[in-house]
Amino acid sequence: MLKIDRQNYILEMLQEKGSILVTDACEALQCSDQTIRRDLQEMEEKGQLVRTYGGAYLSLDEDKSAPIQLREQLIPKEKERIGITASDNFIKDGDIIMMDSSTTCYTLAKHLVKSQANVTIITNSINIIKLFGNTNQTNKLICVGGTYKERSGSFIGNNTINSLSTFVADKAFISCSAISKKFGILDNYVQQQAVRKCMLEHSKEKYLLVDNTKFDDEGNFVIDSFKSLDGIITNKKPSDAWLEFFSQENISILWK
């Protein structure tokens, strides 16, 4: 197949679904992943898409975050470590917990189901809802409704915020698009930023689950400052500059 035909197919899939996986493109076009990756690199240089681990997506004016289908492919083992570390160190029997729609929180939820933890989950994540709905666990699940956003697999909007605001959780676990020494905890979509900020405001303890790819990345909306947090959980030791910053700001961080 000619390069122009491959790239036209990729553009069609992006227009239809918003994202594309390298593996899916290889299967559909019957070519190697090296060929697809070269196409994606060339198309990104033309400003036609944004590449990420395992695929590419269209960046929207209102939401520059990668769709959940791509985020699920990004460093799954590292996110699993974060989820297990959070569960083992910060969750106890009987906790009422708020969780956002991040893929990292989803790994935490999977561990809670596997360990049969006696907790109550409050979430706007459709994947966490499905996870708990497909089990016979005694865990309680509270789903906050609102406008469903397929790109993030979550409920957002005023109804979501209003519903969350009626609760006070023991703990909140959220992720984010990026963290910045200057600006704090950042998001790339204002509707998600509002949900995450509300979760922090309505929880007694607040924890950020953030993998190493988020350090010094970019975001457009401030969720909160680091000082609002009780702890940060990540998957690897941060740089010396970040460790010095956290020490100066008296911010607790844990990695494994």
Rosetta silent file (secondary structure, phi, psi, omega in degrees, C-alpha in Angstrom):
SEQUENCE: MLKIDRQNYILEMLQEKGSILVTDACEALQCSDQTIRRDLQEMEEKGQLVRTYGGAYLSLDEDKSAPIQLREQLIPKEKERIGITASDNFIKDGDIIMMDSSTTCYTLAKHLVKSQANVTIITNSINIIKLFGNTNQTNKLICVGGTYKERSGSFIGNNTINSLSTFVADKAFISCSAISKKFGILDNYVQQQAVRKCMLEHSKEKYLLVDNTKFDDEGNFVIDSFKSLDGIITNKKPSDAWLEFFSQENISILWK
SCORE:     score description
SCORE:     0.000 S_00000001
   1 L     0.000  138.740  179.492    0.000    0.000    0.000 S_00000001
   2 L   -68.627  152.217 -179.835    1.223    3.476   -0.858 S_00000001
   3 H   -57.479  -41.621 -177.912    2.186    5.832    1.961 S_00000001
   4 H   -63.959  -34.167  178.043   -0.518    8.332    1.021 S_00000001
   5 H   -70.152  -40.162  177.121   -3.166    5.606    1.249 S_00000001
   6 H   -61.957  -46.382 -176.550   -1.935    4.507    4.689 S_00000001
   7 H   -69.517  -32.767  174.666   -1.925    8.042    5.982 S_00000001
   8 H   -65.407  -38.971  176.886   -5.371    8.757    4.576 S_00000001
   9 H   -63.123  -43.970  179.081   -6.666    5.671    6.379 S_00000001
  10 H   -60.489  -43.075  178.528   -5.081    6.857    9.623 S_00000001
  11 H   -63.458  -39.641  178.186   -6.708   10.276    9.223 S_00000001
  12 H   -62.595  -43.395  179.090  -10.099    8.664    8.558 S_00000001
  13 H   -66.095  -37.681  178.135   -9.818    6.557   11.724 S_00000001
  14 H   -65.720  -40.886  178.421   -8.782    9.594   13.748 S_00000001
  15 H   -66.011  -33.776 -177.859  -11.746   11.576   12.462 S_00000001
  16 H   -79.803  -42.890 -170.998  -14.081    8.675   13.274 S_00000001
  17 H  -115.178  -14.982 -179.652  -12.726    7.559   16.651 S_00000001
  18 L    88.898  -18.192 -179.985  -10.426   10.344   17.826 S_00000001
  19 E  -155.381  165.805  177.179   -7.485    7.977   18.276 S_00000001
  20 E  -149.029  141.164  176.442   -5.760    4.995   16.728 S_00000001
  21 E   -94.200  143.359  177.915   -3.521    2.241   18.088 S_00000001
  22 H   -57.867  -42.631 -178.438   -0.390    1.198   16.213 S_00000001
  23 H   -62.171  -39.823  179.314   -1.398   -2.459   16.561 S_00000001
  24 H   -67.485  -40.374  179.214   -4.835   -1.819   15.027 S_00000001
  25 H   -65.548  -40.469  178.125   -3.341    0.133   12.127 S_00000001
  26 H   -60.940  -43.612 -178.949   -0.801   -2.628   11.464 S_00000001
  27 H   -66.797  -44.173 -177.011   -3.522   -5.258   11.358 S_00000001
  28 H   -69.241  -36.711 -174.655   -5.850   -3.226    9.145 S_00000001
  29 H   -98.728   -4.712  177.891   -3.144   -2.116    6.708 S_00000001
  30 L    55.746   54.318  177.542   -1.081   -5.327    6.793 S_00000001
  31 L  -144.715  172.147 -174.211    2.235   -3.602    7.453 S_00000001
  32 L   -77.319  160.120  177.704    4.897   -3.453   10.138 S_00000001
  33 H   -68.141  -28.679  176.641    4.742   -1.312   13.245 S_00000001
  34 H   -63.021  -38.651  178.849    7.925    0.464   12.112 S_00000001
  35 H   -64.617  -45.972 -179.726    6.095    1.599    8.970 S_00000001
  36 H   -64.369  -41.619 -179.785    3.118    2.893   10.952 S_00000001
  37 H   -63.945  -36.903  175.731    5.345    4.669   13.460 S_00000001
  38 H   -64.951  -41.162  176.844    7.186    6.416   10.613 S_00000001
  39 H   -60.754  -45.493 -178.355    3.845    7.490    9.174 S_00000001
  40 H   -64.094  -39.398  178.432    2.707    8.821   12.550 S_00000001
  41 H   -63.192  -44.506  179.532    5.958   10.727   13.035 S_00000001
  42 H   -64.040  -40.512 -179.053    5.649   12.336    9.608 S_00000001
  43 H   -70.056  -33.253  176.279    1.992   13.208   10.206 S_00000001
  44 H   -67.192  -39.579  178.685    2.806   14.726   13.589 S_00000001
  45 H   -63.188  -27.024  176.560    5.476   16.902   11.974 S_00000001
  46 L   -84.830   -4.860 -179.509    2.750   18.149    9.618 S_00000001
  47 L    80.455   21.007 -176.568    0.513   18.953   12.592 S_00000001
  48 L   -89.069  -18.411 -177.282   -2.091   16.340   11.677 S_00000001
  49 L  -161.032  175.600  174.074   -2.019   14.391   14.962 S_00000001
  50 E  -119.955  123.928  178.070   -0.324   13.944   18.323 S_00000001
  51 E   -82.185  149.404  172.096    1.763   10.834   18.878 S_00000001
  52 E  -148.698  179.442 -178.296    1.818    8.998   22.169 S_00000001
  53 L   -60.551  118.959  174.491    2.888    5.613   23.467 S_00000001
  54 L    86.068    1.586 -178.849    1.248    2.946   21.278 S_00000001
  55 E   173.870 -151.979 -179.631   -0.656    5.223   18.931 S_00000001
  56 E  -154.605  163.103 -179.991   -1.838    8.719   18.101 S_00000001
  57 E  -151.486  166.419  174.128   -4.806   11.008   18.690 S_00000001
  58 L   -92.935  129.215  176.749   -6.406   14.271   17.684 S_00000001
  59 L   -86.176  122.996 -179.971   -5.929   17.086   20.159 S_00000001
  60 L   -91.185  153.829  179.252   -9.154   19.000   20.696 S_00000001
  61 L   -59.807  -39.777 -176.213   -9.285   22.691   21.536 S_00000001
  62 L   -89.938  -15.512 -177.684  -11.235   21.986   24.722 S_00000001
  63 E  -147.700  102.282 -178.175   -9.468   18.713   25.651 S_00000001
  64 L   -92.007    2.968  179.236   -5.828   18.130   24.770 S_00000001
  65 L   -73.681  152.312  174.821   -5.578   14.911   26.793 S_00000001
  66 L   -69.336  141.624  176.504   -5.077   11.570   25.086 S_00000001
  67 L   -59.518  155.702 -175.057   -8.272    9.472   24.843 S_00000001
  68 H   -61.428  -30.556  179.992   -8.645    6.726   27.429 S_00000001
  69 H   -61.096  -32.429  176.909   -8.121    3.996   24.804 S_00000001
  70 H   -83.362  -40.471 -179.062   -4.548    5.211   24.392 S_00000001
  71 H   -61.856  -28.645  177.990   -3.905    6.007   28.046 S_00000001
  72 L   -65.535  -23.031 -178.569   -4.789    2.408   28.910 S_00000001
  73 L   -87.193  -12.241 -171.957   -1.767    1.291   26.836 S_00000001
  74 L   -84.742  121.448  178.009    0.714    3.600   28.575 S_00000001
  75 L    32.559   61.829 -177.580    3.088    1.946   31.121 S_00000001
  76 H   -62.368  -36.371 -179.153    0.462   -0.435   32.596 S_00000001
  77 H   -67.369  -37.724  178.935    2.943   -2.226   34.893 S_00000001
  78 H   -66.637  -41.893  177.787    4.095    1.048   36.386 S_00000001
  79 H   -65.062  -35.794  177.669    0.517    2.159   37.007 S_00000001
  80 H   -63.371  -40.382  177.377   -0.211   -1.191   38.617 S_00000001
  81 H   -62.074  -40.918  178.762    2.661   -0.627   41.047 S_00000001
  82 H   -61.965  -45.365 -179.663    1.249    2.785   41.928 S_00000001
  83 H   -62.027  -43.641  179.309   -2.188    1.287   42.566 S_00000001
  84 H   -65.955  -42.443  178.906   -0.843   -1.481   44.789 S_00000001
  85 H   -61.256  -42.830  178.999    1.362    0.967   46.721 S_00000001
  86 H   -63.456  -44.217 -178.575   -1.604    3.281   47.310 S_00000001
  87 H   -65.634  -46.748 -174.999   -3.827    0.430   48.475 S_00000001
  88 H   -69.415  -26.530 -172.382   -1.255   -1.193   50.748 S_00000001
  89 H  -107.586  -20.940 -170.347   -0.148    2.031   52.418 S_00000001
  90 H  -130.091   -0.810 -178.856   -3.108    4.397   52.525 S_00000001
  91 L  -117.410  132.692  178.770   -6.384    2.457   52.488 S_00000001
  92 L  -126.708  167.801 -177.223   -7.884    0.749   55.513 S_00000001
  93 L   -57.164  131.549  176.660  -11.014   -1.256   56.249 S_00000001
  94 L    89.747   -1.700 -178.271  -14.199    0.795   56.089 S_00000001
  95 L   -63.517  144.430  167.936  -12.771    3.745   54.146 S_00000001
  96 E  -103.259  120.926 -168.197  -15.000    5.889   51.941 S_00000001
  97 E  -125.620  132.652  169.411  -12.907    6.739   48.899 S_00000001
  98 E   -96.384  136.077  177.640  -13.321    9.100   45.952 S_00000001
  99 E  -134.033  138.053  178.441  -11.560    8.065   42.724 S_00000001
 100 L   -84.617 -168.932 -174.632  -11.384    9.903   39.424 S_00000001
 101 L   -95.480   15.971  179.575  -11.559    8.413   35.924 S_00000001
 102 L   -68.787  154.395  177.461   -7.806    8.081   35.395 S_00000001
 103 H   -68.598  -25.592  177.247   -6.349    4.778   34.240 S_00000001
 104 H   -70.001  -41.097  175.526   -4.102    4.834   37.320 S_00000001
 105 H   -65.287  -31.140  176.881   -7.107    4.968   39.643 S_00000001
 106 H   -63.276  -39.061  177.912   -8.589    2.106   37.647 S_00000001
 107 H   -66.539  -34.728  175.302   -5.555   -0.033   38.536 S_00000001
 108 H   -63.841  -44.196  179.529   -6.094    0.891   42.198 S_00000001
 109 H   -62.366  -40.300  178.295   -9.737   -0.154   41.932 S_00000001
 110 H   -60.577  -39.955  179.373   -8.741   -3.490   40.353 S_00000001
 111 H   -67.121  -38.041  179.173   -6.433   -4.189   43.291 S_00000001
 112 H   -64.765  -38.080  176.888   -9.190   -3.352   45.783 S_00000001
 113 H   -66.219  -45.531 -178.337  -11.514   -5.822   44.075 S_00000001
 114 H   -62.387  -38.681 -177.655   -8.829   -8.506   43.985 S_00000001
 115 L   -85.821   -2.011 -179.916   -7.975   -8.029   47.658 S_00000001
 116 L    54.899   43.726  178.440  -11.686   -7.904   48.618 S_00000001
 117 L   -66.546  140.877  179.056  -11.152   -4.683   50.534 S_00000001
 118 L   -90.737   84.868 -177.128  -14.122   -3.511   52.591 S_00000001
 119 L  -136.149  165.387  171.908  -14.442    0.018   51.211 S_00000001
 120 E  -112.290  127.264 -178.269  -16.975    2.356   49.641 S_00000001
 121 E  -106.801  129.304  171.956  -16.007    3.806   46.256 S_00000001
 122 E  -114.302  121.335 -172.916  -17.392    7.085   44.932 S_00000001
 123 E  -149.665  158.697  171.726  -16.423    7.599   41.290 S_00000001
 124 L  -110.902   11.882 -175.569  -17.267    9.190   37.940 S_00000001
 125 E   -92.215  123.854  178.464  -15.366    6.490   36.008 S_00000001
 126 H   -67.721  -32.743 -179.944  -17.354    4.174   33.748 S_00000001
 127 H   -69.074  -39.748  176.804  -14.522    1.599   33.830 S_00000001
 128 H   -67.973  -38.629  176.842  -14.516    1.453   37.627 S_00000001
 129 H   -59.319  -46.284  179.027  -18.305    1.222   37.598 S_00000001
 130 H   -64.780  -39.722 -179.215  -18.106   -1.735   35.198 S_00000001
 131 H   -59.886  -49.774 -178.838  -15.335   -3.344   37.244 S_00000001
 132 H   -74.126  -29.959 -179.702  -17.318   -3.320   40.471 S_00000001
 133 H   -70.224  -21.095 -178.566  -20.561   -4.111   38.694 S_00000001
 134 L   -96.357   14.324 -179.680  -19.120   -7.355   37.329 S_00000001
 135 L  -123.237  166.202  175.921  -18.134   -8.735   40.728 S_00000001
 136 L  -104.675   28.292 -177.870  -19.913  -10.212   43.710 S_00000001
 137 L   -68.263  157.004  174.980  -17.892   -8.109   46.130 S_00000001
 138 L   -88.042   -0.249  176.668  -19.423   -6.663   49.257 S_00000001
 139 L   -59.529  145.157  176.160  -17.774   -3.317   48.431 S_00000001
 140 E   -93.724  140.576  179.973  -20.183   -0.440   48.086 S_00000001
 141 E  -126.239  126.376  176.499  -20.125    1.576   44.875 S_00000001
 142 E  -116.252  120.295 -177.747  -21.587    5.066   44.476 S_00000001
 143 E  -102.234  123.321  176.233  -21.762    6.363   40.897 S_00000001
 144 L   -93.476  122.634 -176.325  -21.986   10.101   40.348 S_00000001
 145 L   -81.173 -168.055 -178.234  -23.883   10.833   37.164 S_00000001
 146 L   143.860 -156.198  178.242  -23.670   13.719   34.747 S_00000001
 147 E   -85.293  124.407 -176.926  -22.785   14.146   31.093 S_00000001
 148 E   -79.662  130.776  178.994  -20.955   11.108   29.769 S_00000001
 149 E  -113.520  105.319 -176.580  -17.639   11.832   28.001 S_00000001
 150 L   -63.095  -36.180 -177.138  -16.570    8.866   25.873 S_00000001
 151 L   -57.888  -35.329 -179.377  -13.090   10.268   25.269 S_00000001
 152 L  -108.395   -3.556 -178.468  -12.288   10.009   28.986 S_00000001
 153 L    61.187   41.922 -173.153  -14.741    7.254   29.951 S_00000001
 154 E  -145.892  163.801  172.608  -16.192    9.506   32.634 S_00000001
 155 E   -98.945  134.652 -176.271  -19.149   11.570   33.795 S_00000001
 156 E  -137.897  174.799  173.965  -18.548   15.318   33.933 S_00000001
 157 L   104.063 -177.788 -175.406  -20.418   18.603   34.264 S_00000001
 158 H   -61.406  -38.294 -179.692  -22.503   20.425   36.845 S_00000001
 159 H   -65.182  -36.710  176.756  -24.571   17.375   37.800 S_00000001
 160 H   -64.837  -46.601  179.495  -21.382   15.441   38.553 S_00000001
 161 H   -62.046  -44.797 -179.404  -20.020   18.282   40.684 S_00000001
 162 H   -61.858  -39.799  179.493  -23.333   18.719   42.517 S_00000001
 163 H   -67.285  -46.231  178.553  -23.495   14.999   43.285 S_00000001
 164 H   -59.764  -34.510 -174.961  -19.901   14.845   44.537 S_00000001
 165 L   -69.924  -10.598  178.811  -20.519   17.886   46.718 S_00000001
 166 L   -86.798   -3.412 -177.020  -23.078   15.994   48.803 S_00000001
 167 L  -114.163  155.742  165.549  -20.374   13.633   50.149 S_00000001
 168 L  -127.131  109.938 -177.590  -17.417   13.865   52.494 S_00000001
 169 E   -89.929  158.401  173.349  -15.000   11.021   51.792 S_00000001
 170 E   -69.168  -40.555 -175.401  -12.240    9.734   54.026 S_00000001
 171 E  -145.450  147.304  171.246   -9.775    9.844   51.147 S_00000001
 172 E  -118.401  136.912  173.373   -9.527   11.038   47.562 S_00000001
 173 E  -122.510  118.379  178.855   -7.243    9.486   44.967 S_00000001
 174 E  -131.029  162.764  168.396   -6.808   11.419   41.746 S_00000001
 175 L  -118.602 -167.015 -176.243   -4.347   11.620   38.881 S_00000001
 176 L  -162.850  175.549  177.628   -3.650   14.491   36.503 S_00000001
 177 L   -81.655  -32.080 -175.579   -2.195   15.445   33.127 S_00000001
 178 E  -165.575  161.305  170.522    1.000   16.952   34.504 S_00000001
 179 E  -127.820  143.657 -174.617    2.731   18.354   37.561 S_00000001
 180 E  -134.363  135.270  177.007    4.720   21.583   37.627 S_00000001
 181 L   -61.352  -34.598 -176.542    6.962   23.075   40.297 S_00000001
 182 L   -79.804  -43.618 -170.281    5.603   26.512   39.417 S_00000001
 183 L  -106.910  -19.138  178.677    1.880   25.814   38.971 S_00000001
 184 E    99.584 -135.031 -175.457    1.192   22.581   40.884 S_00000001
 185 E   -92.956  123.868 -170.113   -1.245   19.859   39.768 S_00000001
 186 E  -120.308  152.507  175.786   -2.422   20.388   36.187 S_00000001
 187 E  -130.347  162.023  178.313   -5.122   19.097   33.856 S_00000001
 188 L  -107.604    3.875 -179.378   -5.737   19.461   30.127 S_00000001
 189 E  -141.814  119.734 -171.818   -9.547   19.555   30.254 S_00000001
 190 H   -62.030  -31.594  179.930  -11.411   22.060   32.387 S_00000001
 191 H   -68.429  -38.717  176.175  -14.366   19.716   33.004 S_00000001
 192 H   -71.729  -37.412  177.095  -12.069   17.034   34.424 S_00000001
 193 H   -56.747  -42.178 -178.361  -10.167   19.656   36.388 S_00000001
 194 H   -66.105  -39.760  178.996  -13.407   20.681   38.090 S_00000001
 195 H   -65.259  -46.778 -178.049  -14.269   17.096   39.039 S_00000001
 196 H   -66.008  -39.890  177.584  -10.820   16.391   40.462 S_00000001
 197 H   -62.661  -41.433  178.753  -10.721   19.654   42.394 S_00000001
 198 H   -63.811  -40.136  177.967  -14.142   18.858   43.887 S_00000001
 199 H   -60.885  -42.520  178.443  -12.965   15.399   44.943 S_00000001
 200 H   -64.522  -42.362 -176.816  -10.009   16.925   46.776 S_00000001
 201 H   -66.940  -25.486 -175.748  -12.200   19.553   48.450 S_00000001
 202 L  -109.034   30.121  176.387  -14.662   16.933   49.697 S_00000001
 203 E  -133.666  144.548 -179.198  -12.151   14.479   51.175 S_00000001
 204 E   -72.763  -38.171  176.711  -10.378   14.473   54.527 S_00000001
 205 E  -122.168  144.485 -171.681   -7.165   13.073   53.055 S_00000001
 206 E  -130.723  125.917 -177.336   -5.949   13.772   49.523 S_00000001
 207 E  -128.825  139.450  178.075   -3.543   11.669   47.452 S_00000001
 208 E  -107.587  124.348  175.077   -2.126   12.157   43.978 S_00000001
 209 E  -100.998  113.819 -172.486   -1.300    9.099   41.862 S_00000001
 210 L  -142.197  122.491  179.331    1.155   10.235   39.200 S_00000001
 211 L   -81.852  169.021 -171.915    3.481    8.204   36.995 S_00000001
 212 H   -64.969  -19.181  179.921    6.926    9.413   35.980 S_00000001
 213 H   -72.844  -14.832 -176.010    5.754   10.622   32.536 S_00000001
 214 H   -87.532  -14.349 -178.690    3.723   13.407   34.192 S_00000001
 215 E   -68.416  122.960  179.072    6.681   15.172   35.819 S_00000001
 216 L    64.271   20.970  171.962    7.307   18.502   34.039 S_00000001
 217 L   -80.893 -174.958 -174.601    4.729   17.703   31.362 S_00000001
 218 L  -111.082  145.986  175.595    2.260   20.353   30.194 S_00000001
 219 L  -152.094  156.431 -173.921   -1.270   21.201   31.324 S_00000001
 220 L  -104.577  -16.703 -174.207   -3.637   24.123   30.867 S_00000001
 221 E  -130.638  133.530 -179.064   -5.756   24.130   34.028 S_00000001
 222 E   -83.448  122.226  174.759   -4.678   24.154   37.674 S_00000001
 223 E   -79.257  -50.943  179.475   -6.374   21.503   39.824 S_00000001
 224 E  -172.640  175.591  174.935   -4.728   22.568   43.079 S_00000001
 225 L   -87.486  162.950  177.341   -1.380   23.252   44.718 S_00000001
 226 H   -63.886  -29.097 -176.151    0.830   20.510   46.109 S_00000001
 227 H   -64.403  -18.097  178.769    0.264   21.876   49.613 S_00000001
 228 H   -75.939  -14.247 -171.901   -3.321   20.601   49.507 S_00000001
 229 L   -88.869  150.391  169.972   -2.077   16.993   49.319 S_00000001
 230 L   -93.128  -17.002  179.207   -1.387   14.495   52.084 S_00000001
 231 E  -177.547  155.894  175.025    0.823   12.445   49.803 S_00000001
 232 E  -121.959  133.896  178.078    2.023   11.669   46.280 S_00000001
 233 E  -118.545  127.385  179.453    2.472    8.102   45.022 S_00000001
 234 E  -134.823 -178.562 -171.924    4.576    7.434   41.924 S_00000001
 235 L  -103.839  -10.941  179.019    6.328    4.494   40.256 S_00000001
 236 L  -153.017  161.742 -178.691    9.988    5.507   40.379 S_00000001
 237 L   -62.820  125.558  178.251   12.326    7.792   42.245 S_00000001
 238 L   -67.948  170.444  178.270   11.926   11.372   40.991 S_00000001
 239 L   -65.366  161.985  178.817   14.889   13.489   39.906 S_00000001
 240 H   -59.507  -36.010  179.814   17.047   15.196   42.516 S_00000001
 241 H   -63.670  -41.197  178.566   15.512   18.535   41.541 S_00000001
 242 H   -70.351  -40.373  179.091   12.016   17.237   42.248 S_00000001
 243 H   -62.375  -40.083  177.229   13.077   15.571   45.503 S_00000001
 244 H   -64.487  -40.329  178.583   14.629   18.833   46.659 S_00000001
 245 H   -62.949  -47.856 -179.926   11.435   20.695   45.709 S_00000001
 246 H   -62.448  -37.583  178.894    9.199   18.256   47.607 S_00000001
 247 H   -65.243  -44.463  179.515   11.508   18.460   50.628 S_00000001
 248 H   -63.700  -35.750 -178.781   11.457   22.246   50.639 S_00000001
 249 L   -88.008   -0.085 -179.504    7.667   22.267   50.328 S_00000001
 250 L    57.679   46.868 -178.807    7.312   19.561   53.029 S_00000001
 251 L  -108.091  127.996 -178.838    5.381   17.283   50.643 S_00000001
 252 L   -80.543  131.729  177.856    5.342   13.540   51.290 S_00000001
 253 E  -135.920  140.331 -177.471    6.124   11.319   48.287 S_00000001
 254 E  -130.639  136.474  175.517    6.292    7.519   48.060 S_00000001
 255 E  -139.926  152.792  176.492    7.550    5.322   45.204 S_00000001
 256 L  -150.208    0.000    0.000    8.125    1.608   44.727 S_00000001
